[in-house]
Amino acid sequence: MTTASAALLLVLHASSAHADTVVLAVAGSVDEVLNNIRNWLMGILAGLATVFLTVGGVRRVFGAGDPGEQEKSKQAFKSAGIGYGLAALAPLVVTVLKGIVGA
């Protein structure tokens, strides 16, 4: 019985220890947050568009004249173009958001 109470006392005492809080990210302003969102959005969209461009190129090359594969490669190229277009428009979206929040 005393072993269990000692263990309980040890656990309760250990949980009351004070730890320093570590701040991982601090944004100085709303403008900085919106710029970070823009950068992340552009990076993700450009990365996905590059993947679609690569897939389209591989399908085009290895399609060997198959009309179905050629059509799939065209669709992948269109998707890549849309992705690059959205990545290019990301700064405009952030500018609109800045106008809305007044940053």
Backbone hydrogen bonds, N-H to C=O, Kabsch-Sander energy under -0.5 kcal/mol:
donor,donor_aa,acceptor,acceptor_aa,energy
5,S,1,M,-2.0
6,A,2,T,-2.1
7,A,3,T,-2.3
8,L,4,A,-2.4
9,L,5,S,-2.4
10,L,6,A,-2.2
11,V,7,A,-2.4
12,L,8,L,-2.5
13,H,9,L,-2.3
14,A,10,L,-2.2
15,S,11,V,-1.8
16,S,12,L,-0.7
16,S,13,H,-0.5
17,A,14,A,-1.2
19,A,17,A,-0.5
23,V,21,T,-0.6
24,L,22,V,-0.7
28,G,26,V,-0.5
33,V,29,S,-1.6
34,L,30,V,-2.7
35,N,31,D,-2.1
36,N,32,E,-2.2
37,I,33,V,-2.3
38,R,34,L,-2.3
39,N,35,N,-2.4
40,W,36,N,-2.4
41,L,37,I,-2.8
42,M,38,R,-2.8
43,G,39,N,-2.1
44,I,40,W,-2.6
45,L,41,L,-2.5
46,A,42,M,-2.5
47,G,43,G,-2.1
48,L,44,I,-2.5
49,A,45,L,-2.5
50,T,46,A,-2.0
51,V,47,G,-1.8
52,F,48,L,-2.4
53,L,49,A,-2.4
54,T,50,T,-2.3
55,V,51,V,-2.7
56,G,52,F,-2.6
57,G,53,L,-2.2
58,V,54,T,-2.5
59,R,55,V,-2.5
60,R,56,G,-2.2
61,V,57,G,-2.3
62,F,58,V,-2.8
63,G,59,R,-1.1
64,A,61,V,-0.7
66,D,63,G,-2.0
70,Q,66,D,-2.3
71,E,67,P,-2.0
72,K,68,G,-2.0
73,S,69,E,-2.1
74,K,70,Q,-2.0
75,Q,71,E,-2.1
76,A,72,K,-2.1
77,F,73,S,-2.3
78,K,74,K,-2.3
79,S,75,Q,-2.4
80,A,76,A,-2.2
81,G,77,F,-2.3
82,I,78,K,-2.3
83,G,79,S,-2.3
84,Y,80,A,-2.6
85,G,81,G,-2.3
86,L,82,I,-2.5
87,A,83,G,-2.2
88,A,84,Y,-2.0
89,L,85,G,-1.5
90,A,86,L,-0.7
90,A,87,A,-0.6
93,V,89,L,-2.0
94,V,90,A,-2.1
95,T,91,P,-2.1
96,V,92,L,-2.2
97,L,93,V,-2.3
98,K,94,V,-2.5
99,G,95,T,-1.9
100,I,96,V,-2.0
101,V,97,L,-2.6
102,G,98,K,-1.3
103,A,98,K,-1.8
